[in-house]
Amino acid sequence: MKEVIILQNSAAFTVDINQLYAPHTYRLHLIVNPASFSKLQERQQDKLFHRIYLTEDFGFESIVGIITTIIADKPAENISIVTNSEWCVALCGQLRQHFNIQGLDAKTALRFTNKIIMKKSLDPSCIRMPKHLLFDEEQYAADPEDYLNRIIKELGASIFAKPIDDANSNFTCRIDSSSQLFAWAQNKEKNKSFELDEYIEGRVYNVDAINKNGKILASYVCEYSCPPFEFLMGKPIGNITLPLEYPGVSEMLALNHKILTALSYQGSGATHLEIFKNQANELVFLEIAARAGGAWLPRIYKTRWGFNLFETNFLSQIDPAFTHKIQPGPYAAFLWYPYLEGTVAAIELPDLQSKFVLEYNVYQGDKTKKSASLREIAANILFWHEDFNKLYEDFSKLKNLSIIKMIS
């Protein structure tokens, strides 16, 4: 009997475990934090696991101890360690290497989780990237003014700051002047290492690939409504599925293949690439993750292609005989709207050509504060249409307005 160990250390856990449940083939074990466990209990899916290990300590030694009790003397080929949590990807690599279990090893996992190592690994491939550097705390402490001025000279006046090993736009910041850079350096999160990039103007796209043993089985391209961090500035964030013949899509798919090759990716599961198309129409690498894309990408892929991205990420790692099957449907898109500062006056949706489902968490008269994270969603809309051009018209309309009208 095969043992499948899932690590889950993020706030949301939306995978439908029924789709993974195969008790005659393998047993499911879950190592999970309390927040995700409560979500699982709400769906009454905790019963589908053979064992659940509740912990807030996801340190390497702690998890090694738990896994040792699970696998006992079972052969390594009968064990899978998997995750869709960004904060567990590198840990899973360490664990597989420690227990000699097949899958992404520690060194390769770091290329997908540490943004500095990621970019260094791509340097020999001449892939277009933003100018970037690791913020050096020692140089800053020795002479703050000189060091920050050298950063501006190297990267330019417009800079984007982000942690080297985080997700969901946590602790990110756009910096547009020397005074803002000085203020950021003084007030940034002290327990994080930061990468600073030249800021790239342009449109953002993502490529989600389904892989098996290093081979790309299928890949899909979406366009973002805006760079994700702009959600925290009051803009709606979301994605729209693009047709294969859409301008630039074939180049993006080729770039995704080149990047995975350059990173020596031989794993199974989903990968999630984010790229800019700048004002010169160049494709610029942003980052890549060895997991499924988040937010409502699984929902729009389910609508457009008939498969769930999260569940596919797990099944392609667990099942040796996995094949990727699709059932094409209408083109699909979604948008999440942030909370805004003030009092809610109304929720007004413009006329749309697409079918849609709208959900909202605010009501007329509510007093709200600006969203501080991508998980603070005031309203969301999923919409779809057989005609891509009509869907794109609706997407363009909705991304450029707030459906939540406020009284300041």
N, C-alpha and C positions, 0 to 999 in steps of 0.2 A: 504494500500500500504506500503510495506516494504521500509525502507531507508537504503542504504548501503553507508557507509562513508569510503573512502580510503584515507589513509595518505601516502604521498610520499615526502620524504626529502632526496633524494640522487641524484646524477648527472644523472644516467641513469634511463630511464623508458621505458622498452621494451615490457611491457605486451600488447597483442592485445586486446583492449577493446571490439572489436566486439564479442569476445568469452564470455565476461561477460554481454553483453547487453541483458537485458530481460525486456523491459519497461512495460510489462503487469504484471510482478511479483514484480519488485522492481525498485526504482529510484537510480541512481548512483550519488554520490556527491564526489568531489575530493578536498582535502586540499593539496596544492602542492607548491613547491618552483619554482622560475622562470626558473631554468635550466631544470627541468623535464617538466615543462609546455611547453617550447619551443619545446622539443622533441615530445610531444603530438600533438602540432599544426602542426609540419612538416608532421606527419602521417594523419592529418586532422581527428583526433579522439576526439578532444575536444568537438565536437558537440554531442557526445554520452552521455555526462554527463548532468544531470538535472541542477546542479549548480557546478561551480568551484570557489574555494576560494584560491586566490594567496597570499602567505605570505612567508616571510623569518623568521618569529618569530614562532618557534615550541616549545615555552615554554608552560608549562601546562596550565596556566591561559589564555593565548592567544587562545589556541585550544579549551579549555572549552567554551569560549565565542562564537567561531564559531559554535561549535556543538550544543550549546543551541539554536541558531537561526534555526538550521536545524530540530531538533527533536521536538521543541516546547512542546506540551502536548501529543505527541505520546507515546504509551506504549512501555516499554523497550524491550518487546519480538519482536517488529517490527523494531528494530535497530540492525545493524551490524557495528562494527568498525574493519577494517582490514588493513593490510600493508604487503609489502614484503621488506620494507626498514629496515635494521638492526638498524638504528638510531631512528626508530619509534616503535620498538617492546615493549620496556619498557613503553614508553609513552601511547601506546594503552592499555596496561594493567592497567595503572593508570586511563585512561579515562573510560574503561569498569567498573572498580570498582566504580568510581565517579558517573556514570549514572546508575549503577546497570544493566549493559548489559552483556549478556552471552558471554563467551569466556575466554581466558587466563587472569587471574587477575594480579594485580600489583606484588604480592609476587612471583607467579610462573614465571612471565615474567622476573623478576630479576635473577632467576636461569638460564635463557638462555641468559642473556645479560651481567651480571657482572661475570667475569671469576673466581674471588675469591669466591663469593657466590656459583657459580656453583660447584666448586670443594669441598667446605665445605659441600654442600648438598649431594655429592656423597661419602663422607668419610665413613659413616656407612655401605656402600655396599661393601667395600673392593675392589673397582674397581681400577685396576692398573693405576696410574697417575704419571707424572713426579714430583719429589720433587719440591716444589714451595713456594714462599712467596710474600707478598705485599711489595713493596719498601716503606720503612718508611722514609718520609722526615725529621721528627723530629730527629730520631736517626742519620740520615746522617748528618744533620746540627750540631748536638752536637759533633760528633767525626767521620768525614768522613772515615779516614783510618781504624779505629777499626771496624766500621760498615761494610765497604766493605770487609774487611778481614773475618769477620764473615759470610758474604754471601757466599764467596768462600768456606769456610770450610763446610757450610751446603749444598750447591748445587753442588760444584765441580768447576773446572776451566772453563768448557764449559757451557755457560749459554745462554738462549734465553730470550730477553726482549720484552714485548708487552703491550700495553694499556689494562686495564681491561675491557674496554667497546667500542672497535672499531672493524673494519673489513677491508678486502682488504689488509692485511699486512701493514696497515698504522702505521708508527712510530715503526716498529719492527726492531730488531737488533740481530744478533748472536755475542756473546762475547766469545773470546777464551783465554783471559789472564787477569791477574790482571790489567795491564796497560790499556787494552781496557775497562775494567769495570770502572776504575777511569775516563777515558775520557768520557764514556757514561754518567756517573752520572753527570758530569759537563755540558754536552752539550745536554742532553735529552730535549724533549718538556716539558716546564714548567707547562703547563695547563692540563697535563694528569696524571692520576694515573697509575702506572705500576706494572705488575706482572713479577717476574723473575722465570724462570723454569730451571731445569737441562736440557741440550740439549740432545735430544734423536736421535741417529742415526738409520736410517731404512727407510722403505717405508711408504708412506702416502696413506690412503684410505679414502673414504667418503661413508657414508650410508645416502641415502635420503629416508625418509619415508613419506607416505601419510596417514594421520590420520583423524578419525572422532569420535568426542566425546570420546577421549582417547583410541580408538581402532586403532591399526595399520591395515590399509586396504592392504597395499603393501609396500615393501621396496626394494631398489636397491643399488648395490654396484659398485663403480668405483675405479680405481687406479689412483693416481696422477703421473704425470711425474717426479715431484720433490716437495719438500716442497714449498709452494707458495712464501715465501719471497725470494727464490733463483731466481725468475724472475728478481728482482732488481739487482741481481749479474750477469745477462746476460744469464740465462738459460731459455729455453722455458717452459711454464707452460700449463698444460692441463690434460685431463682425458680420460680414456678408460672404456667403460662399460664391466663388467665382467659377465661371465655365473655363474649360481647358483652352478654348480659343481666345480668351480675354487677353488683351495686350500685356505682355510681360510674364504671363504665367509659365510658359515653357522654359523661359530663362530662369525663373525662380525654382522650378523643379530641378533644373540642371545644377543650379547653385547648391541646393539642398544635398544633392548626391555628391557634389565635390566636397562639401563641408564634412559630411559623414565619413567620406573616404579619408580626408585629411586628419580627422580625429581618430582614425583607426577603429571605428565603431564596428563591432562584430556581434552586437547583442540582438535581443528580441524585445519587442514592445514598441510603444509609440515614442516618437521624438517630436519636439515642438520648436521650430525655428522662427525667429522674428527678424525681419529685415526692413530697411528703409529703401524706398526709391527716392533719391534726392532730386533737387531741382534740375540737375543735368541728366536726369533719367538713368543714373547709375544705381545699381543694386549695392547696398551697403549692409554688411553683416552687423547685426545688433547682438544677439545671443541665441543659444540653443540649449534645450533641456532634454534629458533622457527620461521623459515622462509624457503623459498626454497633456495637451493644452487644457486650460481650465475655463472658468466662467461658464457660459452657456454654449461653448463650442460643441460639447457632446449633444446638446439638443438640436442644434442646426445641422450637425452631421447626421443625426438620426432622421431628421425630416428630409434632408437632401439625398442621403446615401443609404439610409436604412440600417445603420449600425451605430452602437454607442461607443464613443471614443474611450471612455474610462474602462469599460468592461473588456474592450478589445485589447487595450494595453495589458491587462492582466492575462487574458486567455492566450495571447500570442507568446507569453513567457511560460505559462503553465503547461499548455498542451503541445506535446511534440509533433502532433499531426495537424496543428492549427492551419486552417486556410481562411483567407479573407474574402468574405462574401458581401456583396452590396445589392441593394434594391433601390435604384434611383427614383427620386420623387421630385417635388418642386424645389426650386432654389429657395434658400432660407436665410434669415438674418435675425439678429437680436440687438437690443440696446438696453443698457442699464442707465438709469438716471440717478444722479447723486442728490443727497439732501442739500438744500441751499439755506443760506442765512435769512431768517425773517419769519413771516407768517404766511401760511399757504392760503392763497386766494381761491384757486381753482385748479383742476386738472383738465386740460384741453387738448384733445387729440385732433390733428388736422384730418381732412378727408384722405383716405388711403385707397389705393387700388388693390392692395394685398389683403389676404385673410390674416387675422392676427388674434393673439391672446394678450390682453393687457392686465397686469397686476400692479397694485400700488399699496404702499405702507404708510401713506400720509392722507390726511383729509382736510377739507376746508376748515380754517381756523387753527390748525396745528402750528405751534411755534417750533421751528427747527433750527439746528446748527449745521454748518457745512460738514459733509462727509470727511472723516479723517482716515478712512481706509476703503479699499475696493469692496469690502464686505458690507459697507453701510449704504444700502440701496433703497432709494425712496420709491422708485417705480421701475418696472421692466416690461418690455414688450418683445414677444416672439412673433415674427411675421413671415409669410411665404407666398410665392407666386410661381406659376409655371413659366411665365415670361420674365427672364432675367432683367431686361431693360426696365420693365415696370416696377420690379422689386427694387432695383437700384435707384429709381426715381424716389420711391418711398424712403429708402435708406438715406439718401441725400437730404431729403426734406426733414426727416426726424432727427438726424445727427446735428443739424444746424439750428435747432431750437430746443427750448426746454418746455416739455408738456406740463410741467408744474409751474404755475404762475404764482408769483410771490408778491407780498406787500412788505417792503423793506422796513 
